[in-house]
């Protein structure tokens, strides 16, 4: 699915024949159908994952999707914004040893974001901490907006100067990441010996149809529509993003990072950035994207383009693609996170983080961002077609592979 790295457990191969029957650790992954949750669901059950063998509970709001069905996890459908439902569904999980909280939801204002995302986290912690006597560690995933401020204030406030490092002070603006961190520390301190870690990735490269911020699949959908209509792949962003240095965070790397912090005694009670460890320019990834779809591409900055505007009336095109290529039925609004892609590609100030603290604490994992971008020929057959709808639309031979399969 992704490129090789220094991690010994990057190869996603289940070894059930040799795995001991007894589980050493029990994970509760909240947000298991998101980009990083999906990676955790794949990596945690592997026979050589640190801290294992792992038993894995996976929590998500929707029914279990077909593309998640092969993961050897105990799937729990639960809306964690509902405190009563959370208590009913999770209060029996007395064997949990580690919580991986990688869920979030979006509301129109940051005040609303802080309220709902804070309550979701608190509902989980209030339910699980009292009933899980062997609970050891809680991983909370936030992100780079910790240093930049919420989306609604981008361009209106001055972010910290990059490269971002973990001990920078909080910005004096509302931020639901700050709310979540405060809740985490308050609740952890109520149980002696319980430890925590906070993980701050940047733009995530990975795959899940259930994600509010899935830039790779969004760009594949855009390229599919350009291909279908015989149009060039226009870059809908700023010259700063086109020519400037950027970085990203591979979903598998983030999962490995969180597992490392959960089981390594030297990584406890710390916040860590998490990026691939290299830099790229969007003009180079745009060339890769265009090449894979067999498209000409262009970048013009005299007229501002946005994907949200360009894709506004393209639902019918996507419907044609799905029908002609016999893809898993989806709607364009389910695939394309245009607003998020526009933010990332339209940035006029570029933001990089520092991974020095990670190295000092012993984490040296990395990814090549160009291959992490996810457009490596040959990877498709190992992916669930539902996740790869956009790419499969221009690679018809992939469609013959199990539509609900492996």
Secondary structure, 3 states (H helix, E strand, C coil): CCCCCCCCCCCCCCCCCCCCCCCCEEEEEECCCCHHHHHHHHHCCCCCCCCCCEEEEEEECCCCCHHHCCCCCEEEECCCCCHHHHHHHHCCCCCCCEEEECCCCCCCCHHHHHHHHHHHHHHHHHHHHHHCCCCCEEEEECCCHHHHCCHHHCCCCCCCCCCECCCCCCCCCCCHHHHHHHHHHHHHCCCCCCEEEEEEECCEECCCCCCCCCHHHHHHHHHHHHHHHCCCEECCCCHHHHHCCECCEEHHHHHHHHHHHHHCHHHCCEEEEECCCCCECHHHHHHHHHHHHCCCEECCCCCCCCHHHHCCCCHHHHHHHHHHCCCCCCCHHHHCCHHHHHHHHCCCCCCCECCHHHHHHCCCCCCCHHHHCCCCCCCHHHCCCCCCHHHHCCCHHHHHCCCCCC
